[in-house]
Amino acid sequence: MRVLAEDALRDAVLLVFANKQDLPNAMNAAEITDKLGLHSLRHRNWYIQATSATSGDGLYEGPDWLSNQPRNQK
């Protein structure tokens, strides 16, 4: 997550699309959180959206979450 430490991304929120959730061996949100070390991101909003591009499941919920995040007014 070094890229998120850059000054230009200091106030950025993070949306992770966990695709391929229709497959039996897909990692769940907790596994992805651990693998990416997201709990270590202090003072940053992040969200994992389970998706299946094949069926379309979860494709709209992620952008909905993103659009509801507060914008930094500089």
N, C-alpha and C positions, 0 to 999 in steps of 0.2 A: 504494500500500500504506500510505497514511497511517493508515487505520483500525487497522492492526496496531501502530502506534506508541502507541496509547492505553494508559495504565497498566492499565486493566481487562483488556486483552488481552495483556499482557506475556508471559505464560506459555502462551498459546494455541497449539495446533498448527493447521496449515492443511491442509485437504483440498480439492483442486480436482477436480471432476468434468469431464472433457473429453468432453462428449457429442457426438453426431453423428459418431462415428468410423466409421460405416458409409458416410459420404459421401466421394467421391473427393478433395475439396479440404479436408478437415478438417486442422487443424493437429496435428502430432504433439507429444509431450511436450516435446521439446527446444525447439520453436518457442513453445509456451505458456510454458515456463520463461523464455525470453528476453523474450517480450512482456510478461509480468507482472513481470519483474525479480526473480524468486525467488532467484537466486544472491546477491542483496544482503541477503537476510534472514539475518543472523548469529544463531547461537544459537537457532534456531527449527526445529522439525521440520516439514517440509512434504512433501506427496506429491501427484502428479498421477495420477489414475485415468482411463484411457481407458474410455469407456462408449458404449453404444448403447442408449438407452431402448427403441427399437423392438424390438430382438432380446433385450434383457435382459443383454447382455454387459457385464461389469464392474460391475454394480450392487451386488454383494455384497462385492467385494474392497475397495472404499474404506472402508465401515464396519468391515470386519474390521481393516484397517490402523489405523483410528482407535481401535478398542477395545483394540488392543495398545500404544498409546502410554502412557508413564508419566504418571500423574496428579500434579499438584503438590499436595503435602500442606501446606496452610497452617494 
